[in-house]
Amino acid sequence: MWQAERFTVVFVTHSVFESVYLARRIVVMAARPGRIDADIAVDEPYPRGEEFRTSAPYAAHCREVSGALEAAMAA
């Protein structure tokens, strides 16, 4: 549906892997007070299939998001 209509979707998840697989942009939130701690672009082509999930770029994006999440939790 998104590919046909190109509307904005806000998807909330706690899964780094799911966010990297689905998103073009990942916003990492920090707690107390809730605020944006990181804004990460995932500039990979769609559709993203199984080959993307096993690729080096996918792993690199996952590491980047995981690091941003760790930093947000430590702040």
C-alpha positions as CSV (number, residue, x, y, z in Angstrom):
1,M,0.0,0.0,0.0
2,W,2.8,2.4,0.9
3,Q,4.6,1.8,-2.4
4,A,1.5,2.6,-4.4
5,E,0.3,5.7,-2.4
6,R,3.6,7.1,-0.8
7,F,1.9,8.4,2.3
8,T,3.6,8.9,5.7
9,V,3.6,6.0,8.1
10,V,4.7,6.2,11.7
11,F,5.6,2.8,13.0
12,V,6.6,2.2,16.7
13,T,8.8,-0.8,17.5
14,H,11.3,-1.9,20.0
15,S,13.0,-4.2,17.5
16,V,16.2,-2.8,15.9
17,F,16.0,-5.5,13.2
18,E,12.4,-4.7,12.3
19,S,13.1,-1.0,12.2
20,V,16.1,-1.3,9.8
21,Y,14.1,-3.7,7.6
22,L,11.1,-1.5,7.2
23,A,12.1,2.1,7.6
24,R,13.7,4.8,5.5
25,R,14.2,6.9,8.7
26,I,14.7,5.7,12.3
27,V,14.1,8.1,15.2
28,V,15.6,6.9,18.4
29,M,13.9,8.2,21.5
30,A,15.5,8.8,24.9
31,A,13.5,8.6,28.1
32,R,12.7,11.0,30.9
33,P,12.0,13.4,29.4
34,G,11.1,11.8,26.1
35,R,13.1,13.4,23.3
36,I,14.7,12.6,20.0
37,D,18.2,11.3,20.6
38,A,19.1,10.2,17.1
39,D,17.7,10.4,13.6
40,I,19.1,7.7,11.3
41,A,18.5,7.4,7.5
42,V,18.3,3.9,6.0
43,D,19.0,4.6,2.3
44,E,18.4,1.2,0.9
45,P,16.2,0.3,-2.1
46,Y,12.7,-1.2,-1.8
47,P,11.4,-3.8,-1.9
48,R,13.7,-5.3,0.7
49,G,13.7,-9.0,0.6
50,E,15.6,-11.8,2.3
51,E,18.8,-10.9,0.5
52,F,18.7,-7.5,2.3
53,R,18.3,-9.1,5.7
54,T,21.5,-11.2,5.2
55,S,23.5,-8.3,3.6
56,A,26.5,-6.4,5.0
57,P,24.6,-3.0,4.7
58,Y,21.7,-4.4,6.8
59,A,24.1,-5.5,9.5
60,A,25.9,-2.1,9.4
61,H,22.6,-0.3,9.8
62,C,21.6,-2.6,12.7
63,R,24.9,-1.9,14.5
64,E,24.4,1.9,14.0
65,V,20.9,1.8,15.4
66,S,21.9,-0.4,18.3
67,G,24.7,2.0,19.2
68,A,22.3,4.9,19.0
69,L,19.9,3.1,21.2
70,E,22.6,2.2,23.8
71,A,23.7,5.9,23.9
72,A,20.1,7.1,24.4
73,M,19.6,4.6,27.3
74,A,22.9,5.7,28.9
75,A,22.0,9.4,28.7
